[in-house]
Amino acid sequence: MQTKHFINDPTHLVNTALHSLTITNPSLAFDSSNKIIYRRRPKDGFASPKVSIISGGGSGHEPAFAGFVGKGLLTASVAGTIFASPSAEQVRRAILTRVPTEKGVLVITMNYTGDVLNFGMAAEKAKAAGIETEFFAIADDVGVGREKGGKVGRRGIGGGILVLKMCGALAELGGSLPNVYNLAKQASSSIVSVGASLEHVHVPGRAIPDASSDENIPQEEVEVGMGIHNEPGSHRVSATLPELIKIMLAQMLDPDDKDRAFVSISESDKVVLFINNLGGVSMLELGGITAEVTLQLQKDYKLTPVRTISGAFLTSLNGMGFSASILKLSDIGFGSGKSMLDLLDYPAEAIGWAAPIQPSTWNADNDHTMDDKPAATPSTSKSSELTLDPNLASKVLTTGLEKMIACEPDVTHYDTIVGDGDCGIGLKRGAEAVVSELKKGDLSTDAVAFVNKIVSVVENSMDGTSGAIYAIFLNALAHGLREQDTGSKQEVNAKAWTAALKSSVAALGKYTPAQPGDRTLMDVLIPFVKTLGESGDVKKAAEAAAKGAEETKGMKASLGRAVYVGGESEWVGKIPDPGAWGLKEFLEGLAGAC
């Protein structure tokens, strides 16, 4: 594993890398506060309204996704920290302030929980604001089959870039939002992909793993099904390149593999081959890999791709691996007069697509941005007649949050084994931000306003899956409290809090299928809320939450990145769900202060 970096500060690294895109492509602008790369507005405005396409996700996948912003491809991209989804607020601002919305907006991500929750929540907010918006999550990976993928479904990996390219071209040609959205669905269901890697990667700023850690893949082995977030694959093999390619092509094309036969591809079909460098493979080796895949496709499957595209498109930092994707070409209809191949061939001015920027773009007046459009700000929340003691609430919350902060090393340790290692840092970042806000004082006696202040802090300080879940939950908690406002002054009691908590759990159910037994923080949250409702005793509720967290050790994951982690026999029964453990610590601290 390569652990040396030129830039070790991950925040500085992400921000400067995004800024660099405006240097290499003058048609782009950078909203640094929200980590949004977007197309500049021409001096005289856009010639004709077109559907805007917004994508994004965690950083570390460059050139995806910001590198695909440009004419003929994406309108904007929103970046999170390394391997963690941006917040819903970042995405919302991209929709409302950084792209044209007259013809509607397609919000499209890869199928990962944090991205689906955050980008999905932003899409819902855009719809509520009156903007025609569609959301779609690309799923093309077959390295993890139906059985192990379970409720999560296929991951979005390298082949998803082909979906973005075709959708971007159709939008540039004037396609309607329904047509662009339907193309995304059709294209995603026509692609099969699988990855492989020789090593995991080291994230700048993180501790160097122990030499004996499972994060280090033995010299003679290859990880098959490696994900783009550095998560382990489905299994490891000792194989030569021809043997490895044979395994990968069988996972993509064997019609008898019912667990992975997602797309039926026969000799008579026209296909596109897409070879994606995970970041650390030399161009020399990538050429050899591309040749071997092509050879076996022709020899064993009688398939000669009509286009072969090879390069670095969706990476995992400097991952020593690659993914192979096969797109089955089909008629897209919609009366566009263009085929999938036409859309792939359509020119795009995006650095990540390796298309040259035209001289007319360099020579144009590139001083104008969307900055002349006022930034959208959250609406002022209407006051309520529900009251609380802000000092007591602050004391109780601070105690719980400090316990969550203190458990960060344990949560991070657990998450490096069953996830991608960012859960503990994310929880700590959010908890510290809320504690800092509480210490400022000036806290409202209005219970709804008190919760809304915390909501704002969480939305702006926490990213990734945990940030989205906590933000959705707290927004729903404020709404649940407001529903109990009768218009006359009344102090919020245990019964009112319980009712609001129950409505928050119900609201979460709209965005995640997680239930107790799925090895998520729901194994802690739902027992806590249920016991609090039955007993009215927060200490008993915290005990139920702790029991739920402990029980996650023996559960098989059916949601989140732990679904994709191999070697379950080594951690089932020993390692709890990281998010559940962090929430358990908070609730125990909160109960102890009551």
C-alpha positions in Angstrom: 0.0 0.0 0.0 1.4 3.4 -1.0 1.2 5.7 2.1 3.3 8.7 1.0 1.5 11.8 -0.4 2.6 15.2 -1.7 -0.4 16.7 0.1 -1.4 15.2 3.4 -4.1 17.6 4.4 -7.3 16.0 2.9 -9.3 19.3 3.1 -6.7 21.3 1.3 -6.2 18.5 -1.2 -9.8 18.4 -2.2 -10.3 22.2 -2.4 -7.2 22.8 -4.5 -7.9 19.9 -6.8 -11.4 21.3 -7.5 -10.0 24.8 -8.0 -7.5 23.4 -10.6 -10.4 22.5 -12.9 -11.2 26.1 -13.4 -7.5 26.6 -14.5 -7.6 23.8 -17.0 -11.1 24.5 -18.3 -12.0 28.2 -18.5 -15.7 27.4 -18.9 -16.0 26.2 -15.3 -16.5 28.1 -12.0 -15.9 26.9 -8.4 -18.2 27.6 -5.5 -15.6 26.8 -2.8 -17.9 27.1 0.2 -20.1 24.2 -1.1 -17.5 22.4 -3.2 -19.5 22.8 -6.4 -17.9 22.9 -9.9 -20.4 24.3 -12.4 -20.5 25.6 -15.9 -20.1 29.4 -16.2 -23.0 31.4 -17.4 -22.1 33.0 -20.8 -22.0 36.8 -20.8 -25.2 37.0 -22.8 -26.9 34.0 -21.1 -27.3 30.4 -22.3 -28.4 30.3 -26.0 -31.3 28.0 -25.3 -32.6 26.4 -22.1 -31.5 22.8 -21.6 -32.0 20.1 -18.9 -29.3 20.6 -16.2 -27.5 17.4 -15.0 -26.0 17.4 -11.5 -23.8 14.5 -10.2 -21.2 14.1 -7.6 -20.2 12.1 -4.6 -17.2 11.7 -2.3 -13.8 13.0 -3.5 -11.0 10.5 -4.4 -12.6 9.3 -7.6 -11.1 11.9 -9.9 -11.7 12.8 -12.7 -15.2 11.8 -11.5 -17.3 13.7 -10.9 -16.1 17.3 -11.2 -13.9 16.4 -14.2 -17.0 15.6 -16.2 -18.6 19.1 -15.9 -18.6 20.9 -19.2 -20.5 21.4 -22.5 -22.0 18.1 -23.6 -21.8 16.4 -20.3 -22.6 17.5 -16.7 -23.9 21.0 -15.7 -22.5 20.8 -12.2 -20.9 18.4 -9.7 -20.9 18.5 -5.9 -18.0 17.0 -4.0 -17.8 15.6 -0.5 -14.7 14.8 1.5 -12.7 11.8 0.5 -15.0 8.8 0.0 -17.9 10.6 1.8 -21.0 12.0 0.2 -21.5 15.8 0.2 -24.4 17.1 2.4 -27.9 17.6 1.1 -27.4 21.3 1.6 -24.5 21.5 -0.7 -26.5 19.7 -3.4 -29.6 21.9 -2.8 -27.5 25.0 -3.3 -26.1 23.6 -6.6 -29.7 23.0 -7.8 -31.1 26.4 -6.7 -28.1 28.7 -7.4 -25.6 27.2 -9.8 -27.5 25.7 -12.7 -30.3 26.8 -15.0 -33.6 25.2 -14.0 -36.1 26.2 -16.7 -36.0 22.8 -18.4 -35.7 20.8 -15.2 -32.8 19.1 -13.4 -31.6 15.5 -13.4 -29.8 14.6 -10.1 -27.8 11.5 -10.8 -25.3 9.6 -8.6 -23.8 6.2 -8.2 -25.8 3.8 -6.0 -24.2 4.3 -2.6 -26.3 4.9 0.5 -24.8 8.3 1.5 -25.2 9.7 -2.1 -28.7 8.4 -2.5 -29.8 9.9 0.8 -28.1 13.3 0.4 -28.7 13.9 -3.3 -32.2 12.4 -3.0 -33.1 14.7 -0.1 -31.8 17.7 -2.1 -33.9 16.6 -5.1 -37.0 16.4 -2.9 -36.3 19.9 -1.6 -35.9 21.2 -5.2 -39.3 19.6 -6.1 -40.8 21.3 -3.1 -39.4 24.6 -4.3 -41.3 24.1 -7.6 -38.4 22.9 -9.7 -39.0 20.0 -12.0 -36.5 17.5 -10.7 -35.7 13.8 -11.2 -33.3 11.6 -9.2 -31.6 8.5 -10.4 -28.9 6.2 -8.8 -26.7 4.3 -11.3 -26.1 0.6 -10.6 -23.8 -1.3 -12.9 -21.6 -3.5 -10.7 -21.9 -7.3 -10.8 -18.9 -8.1 -8.6 -21.4 -8.4 -5.7 -24.4 -10.6 -6.8 -28.0 -10.3 -6.0 -27.8 -12.4 -2.9 -25.1 -10.4 -1.2 -26.3 -7.1 -2.6 -29.7 -7.7 -1.0 -31.7 -4.5 -0.5 -28.9 -2.3 -1.6 -28.7 -3.6 -5.1 -25.9 -3.2 -7.5 -23.2 -0.6 -6.8 -22.4 2.2 -9.2 -18.8 1.8 -10.5 -16.8 2.6 -13.7 -19.6 1.9 -16.2 -21.7 4.6 -14.7 -19.6 7.2 -16.5 -21.0 6.0 -19.8 -24.5 6.7 -18.4 -23.4 10.3 -17.5 -21.9 10.8 -21.0 -25.0 9.7 -22.8 -27.3 11.7 -20.6 -25.2 14.8 -21.0 -25.2 14.5 -24.7 -28.9 14.1 -24.9 -29.5 17.1 -22.7 -27.1 19.2 -24.8 -29.0 18.2 -27.9 -32.2 19.5 -26.3 -33.7 16.3 -24.9 -36.5 16.8 -22.3 -36.1 15.9 -18.6 -38.4 12.8 -19.0 -36.3 11.6 -21.9 -32.9 12.2 -20.2 -34.2 10.5 -17.1 -35.5 7.5 -19.0 -32.2 7.2 -20.9 -30.4 7.0 -17.5 -32.6 4.1 -16.4 -32.2 2.3 -19.8 -28.5 2.8 -20.0 -27.9 1.7 -16.4 -29.8 -1.5 -16.9 -27.8 -2.2 -20.0 -24.3 -2.2 -18.4 -22.4 -4.8 -16.5 -19.1 -4.0 -14.7 -16.7 -5.6 -12.3 -13.4 -4.4 -10.7 -10.2 -5.9 -9.4 -7.3 -4.5 -7.4 -3.9 -5.6 -6.2 -4.0 -3.3 -3.1 -6.2 -1.1 -1.0 -5.4 2.6 -0.9 -4.3 4.9 1.9 -6.4 8.1 2.4 -4.2 11.2 3.0 -4.4 12.3 6.6 -5.2 8.9 8.0 -3.0 6.8 10.2 -0.9 4.2 8.3 -2.4 0.7 8.9 -0.4 -2.0 10.6 1.6 -4.2 8.3 -0.4 -7.3 9.5 -3.8 -5.5 8.9 -6.3 -7.1 6.5 -6.1 -3.8 4.6 -2.9 -5.1 3.1 -3.6 -7.6 0.3 -1.0 -10.4 0.1 1.5 -10.1 -2.7 0.2 -13.2 -4.6 -3.5 -12.3 -4.4 -6.0 -10.1 -6.3 -9.2 -8.6 -4.8 -12.1 -9.4 -7.2 -15.1 -7.0 -7.0 -13.1 -4.2 -5.4 -15.2 -1.1 -4.9 -14.4 2.5 -5.7 -14.6 3.5 -2.0 -11.7 1.3 -1.0 -14.1 -1.3 0.4 -13.1 -5.0 0.0 -14.4 -7.0 -2.9 -16.3 -10.3 -3.0 -13.3 -12.6 -2.8 -9.5 -12.9 -3.4 -7.8 -15.1 -5.9 -4.2 -16.0 -6.9 -4.3 -15.6 -10.7 -2.4 -14.5 -13.7 -4.0 -11.6 -15.8 -5.6 -14.0 -18.3 -7.0 -16.1 -15.5 -8.3 -12.9 -13.7 -9.9 -11.6 -16.9 -11.6 -15.0 -17.4 -13.2 -14.8 -13.9 -14.3 -11.2 -14.5 -15.9 -11.8 -17.9 -17.7 -14.8 -16.6 -19.2 -12.7 -13.8 -20.4 -10.2 -16.4 -21.5 -12.5 -19.2 -22.3 -16.0 -18.0 -26.1 -16.4 -18.5 -26.1 -19.4 -16.1 -24.8 -17.3 -13.2 -28.3 -16.4 -11.9 -26.8 -14.4 -9.1 -25.0 -12.0 -11.5 -26.8 -12.3 -14.9 -28.2 -8.8 -14.8 -27.9 -8.2 -18.6 -28.4 -10.7 -21.4 -25.7 -10.2 -24.0 -25.4 -12.5 -27.1 -23.1 -12.7 -30.1 -25.5 -10.7 -32.2 -25.4 -7.7 -29.9 -23.4 -4.6 -30.4 -21.4 -3.6 -27.4 -19.0 -1.0 -26.1 -16.0 -2.0 -23.9 -15.0 0.4 -21.2 -11.8 -0.1 -19.3 -11.4 2.1 -16.2 -8.1 2.7 -14.3 -8.7 2.8 -10.6 -5.9 5.4 -10.4 -2.6 3.6 -9.9 -2.1 1.3 -12.9 0.5 2.5 -15.4 -0.8 3.3 -18.9 1.5 0.5 -20.1 -0.2 -2.1 -18.0 -3.6 -0.6 -18.7 -2.9 -1.2 -22.4 -2.0 -4.8 -21.7 -5.2 -5.2 -19.7 -7.3 -3.7 -22.5 -5.8 -6.0 -25.1 -6.4 -9.1 -22.9 -10.0 -8.3 -22.3 -10.6 -7.6 -26.0 -8.9 -10.9 -26.9 -11.0 -13.0 -24.6 -14.2 -11.2 -25.6 -13.6 -12.1 -29.2 -12.3 -15.6 -28.6 -14.7 -16.9 -25.9 -17.8 -14.8 -26.4 -17.6 -13.9 -30.1 -18.0 -10.2 -29.2 -16.1 -7.4 -31.0 -16.8 -4.1 -29.4 -17.8 -1.3 -31.8 -16.0 1.1 -29.4 -13.3 0.5 -26.9 -12.7 3.3 -24.4 -9.8 3.0 -21.9 -8.4 5.4 -19.3 -8.9 6.8 -15.8 -12.5 7.9 -15.4 -13.7 6.8 -11.9 -10.8 6.1 -9.6 -10.2 5.1 -6.0 -7.4 7.6 -5.3 -4.3 5.8 -6.6 -5.8 2.3 -6.5 -3.7 -0.4 -8.1 -6.6 -1.8 -10.0 -9.1 -1.5 -12.8 -12.7 -2.2 -13.7 -14.1 -3.5 -17.0 -17.6 -2.6 -18.2 -19.7 -3.8 -21.2 -22.5 -1.7 -22.5 -25.2 -3.4 -24.6 -26.3 -0.9 -27.2 -30.0 -0.5 -27.9 -32.4 1.8 -29.5 -33.3 4.7 -27.1 -36.4 5.8 -28.9 -37.8 9.1 -27.6 -37.8 10.5 -31.1 -34.3 12.0 -30.6 -32.9 10.6 -33.9 -29.8 9.6 -31.9 -28.5 6.2 -30.9 -26.6 5.3 -27.7 -23.5 5.2 -29.9 -24.2 8.7 -31.3 -24.5 10.0 -27.8 -21.2 8.4 -26.7 -19.5 9.9 -29.8 -21.0 13.4 -29.2 -18.3 15.9 -28.4 -17.9 17.0 -24.8 -15.7 19.7 -23.3 -14.9 18.0 -20.1 -11.4 17.3 -18.8 -12.3 13.8 -17.6 -13.7 12.7 -20.9 -10.3 13.6 -22.6 -12.0 15.8 -25.2 -10.1 18.9 -26.2 -11.5 22.3 -25.2 -12.3 24.3 -28.3 -10.5 27.5 -29.1 -13.8 29.4 -29.1 -14.2 28.5 -25.4 -10.7 29.7 -24.5 -11.2 32.9 -26.4 -14.7 33.6 -25.1 -15.5 36.1 -22.3 -15.2 33.8 -19.3 -15.6 36.3 -16.6 -19.2 35.7 -15.8 -20.5 33.1 -13.3 -23.7 32.3 -11.6 -22.6 34.5 -8.7 -24.9 37.3 -9.8 -27.8 35.1 -8.8 -28.6 35.4 -5.1 -27.6 32.3 -3.1 -30.6 30.5 -1.7 -30.8 30.7 2.1 -32.9 28.5 4.3 -36.2 30.0 5.1 -36.8 31.4 8.5 -38.6 28.9 10.6 -42.0 29.9 12.0 -42.0 30.2 15.8 -44.0 27.8 18.0 -45.6 27.9 21.4 -43.8 24.8 22.6 -41.2 25.6 25.3 -38.2 24.0 27.0 -35.4 25.0 29.4 -32.5 25.8 26.9 -29.9 25.6 29.6 -31.0 22.1 30.8 -31.4 20.9 27.2 -27.9 22.2 26.4 -26.4 20.5 29.4 -28.1 17.1 28.6 -27.2 17.3 24.9 -23.6 18.3 25.6 -23.1 15.3 27.9 -24.3 12.9 25.3 -22.3 14.6 22.5 -19.1 14.6 24.5 -19.5 10.8 25.0 -20.0 10.4 21.3 -16.8 12.5 20.7 -14.8 10.3 23.1 -15.8 7.1 21.4 -14.5 8.2 18.0 -11.3 6.0 18.1 -13.5 2.9 18.7 -16.0 3.8 16.0 -13.2 4.6 13.5 -11.5 1.2 14.3 -14.8 -0.7 13.8 -15.5 1.2 10.5 -12.0 0.5 9.1 -12.9 -3.2 9.4 -16.5 -3.3 8.1 -16.7 0.0 6.1 -14.4 2.7 4.8 -13.2 4.3 8.1 -15.0 7.6 8.0 -17.9 7.0 10.3 -16.1 8.0 13.6 -14.6 11.1 12.2 -18.0 12.2 10.7 -19.8 11.7 14.0 -17.1 13.5 15.9 -17.1 16.4 13.5 -20.9 16.8 13.8 -20.9 16.4 17.6 -18.1 18.9 18.1 -19.9 21.5 15.9 -23.1 21.1 17.8 -21.3 21.4 21.2 -19.6 24.5 19.9 -22.9 26.0 18.9 -24.5 25.2 22.3 -21.6 26.8 24.1 -22.2 30.1 22.3 -25.4 30.5 24.3 -28.3 32.6 23.0 -30.5 29.5 22.9 -34.2 29.8 22.3 -36.9 28.7 24.7 -38.9 27.8 21.6 -38.4 24.0 21.3 -38.8 23.9 17.5 -36.4 26.8 17.1 -33.9 25.0 19.4 -34.0 21.9 17.3 -33.8 23.8 14.1 -30.6 25.5 15.2 -29.1 22.1 15.7 -30.4 20.9 12.3 -28.6 23.7 10.6 -25.3 22.8 12.3 -25.6 19.1 11.5 -26.5 19.8 7.8 -23.4 22.0 7.4 -20.9 19.9 9.4 -21.7 16.3 8.8 -21.4 14.5 5.4 -21.7 11.0 4.3 -24.5 8.5 5.2 -24.5 9.4 8.9 -24.8 13.1 8.2 -27.8 12.5 5.9 -29.6 10.2 8.3 -29.1 12.6 11.3 -30.2 15.6 9.2 -33.4 13.9 7.9 -34.2 12.7 11.4 -33.7 16.1 13.1 -35.7 17.9 10.4 -38.5 15.4 10.9 -38.1 15.8 14.7 -38.7 19.6 14.4 -41.7 18.9 12.2 -43.0 16.3 14.7 -42.8 18.8 17.5 -44.5 21.5 15.4 -47.5 19.2 14.8 -48.2 19.2 18.5 -48.3 23.0 18.8 -51.8 23.9 19.9 -51.2 27.6 19.7 -51.0 28.1 23.5 -47.8 28.0 25.6 -46.9 24.6 26.8 -43.7 22.9 27.9 -42.6 19.9 25.9 -42.9 16.8 28.0 -41.8 13.2 27.6 -45.0 12.3 25.8 -44.5 15.1 23.3 -40.9 14.2 22.7 -41.8 10.5 22.2 -44.5 11.4 19.7 -42.0 13.6 17.7 -39.4 10.9 17.8 -41.8 8.3 16.5 -42.7 10.6 13.6 -39.0 11.1 12.9 -38.4 7.3 12.7 -41.4 7.1 10.3 -39.9 9.9 8.1 -36.5 8.0 7.9 -38.4 5.1 6.5 -39.2 7.0 3.4 -35.4 7.3 2.5 -33.9 4.0 3.9 -35.4 0.5 4.1 -33.3 -0.1 7.3 -35.1 -1.9 10.1 -33.9 -3.6 13.3 -31.9 -6.6 12.3 -30.3 -4.9 9.3 -27.2 -4.0 11.3 -27.5 -0.2 11.2 -28.1 2.6 13.7 -31.8 1.6 13.4 -31.0 -1.3 15.7 -30.3 1.4 18.4 -32.7 4.2 17.5 -35.9 2.2 17.2 -35.5 0.3 20.5 -34.8 3.6 22.2 -37.9 5.3 20.8 -40.1 2.2 21.4 -39.0 1.8 25.0 -39.2 5.5 25.8 -42.8 5.4 24.5 -43.7 2.4 26.6 -42.0 3.4 29.8 -41.4 7.1 29.7 -38.0 6.4 31.2 -35.0 7.7 29.2 -32.6 5.5 31.2 -34.5 2.3 30.3 -34.7 3.5 26.7 -30.9 4.0 26.7 -30.5 0.4 28.1 -32.6 -0.9 25.2 -30.4 1.1 22.8 -27.2 -0.3 24.3 -28.7 -3.9 24.0 -29.5 -3.2 20.3 -26.0 -1.9 19.6 -24.4 -5.0 21.3 -26.7 -7.3 19.2 -25.4 -5.8 15.9 -22.2 -7.7 16.5 -23.9 -10.9 15.6 -25.8 -9.6 12.6 -25.1 -10.0 8.9 -25.3 -6.6 7.2 -28.0 -6.1 4.6 -27.5 -2.3 4.1 -24.5 0.0 3.9 -21.0 -0.7 2.7 -20.6 -3.6 5.2 -22.7 -5.6 2.7 -19.8 -5.7 0.3 -17.1 -6.5 2.9 -15.8 -10.1 2.6 -14.4 -12.2 5.4 -17.5 -11.9 7.6 -16.4 -14.9 9.6 -13.6 -12.8 11.0 -15.8 -10.0 12.3 -19.4 -11.2 12.8 -19.9 -11.7 16.5 -17.0 -9.3 17.4 -17.5 -6.0 15.7 -20.7 -3.9 16.2 -22.1 -1.6 13.5 -20.0 1.6 13.8 -22.9 4.0 13.4 -25.1 2.1 15.9 -22.2 2.1 18.4 -21.7 5.9 18.1 -25.4 6.6 18.6 -25.5 4.2 21.6 -22.8 6.2 23.3 -24.7 9.5 22.7 -27.9 8.1 24.1 -26.2 6.7 27.2 -24.6 10.0 27.9 -27.9 11.8 27.4 -29.7 9.4 29.7 -27.0 9.8 32.4 -27.4 13.6 32.4 -31.2 13.5 32.7 
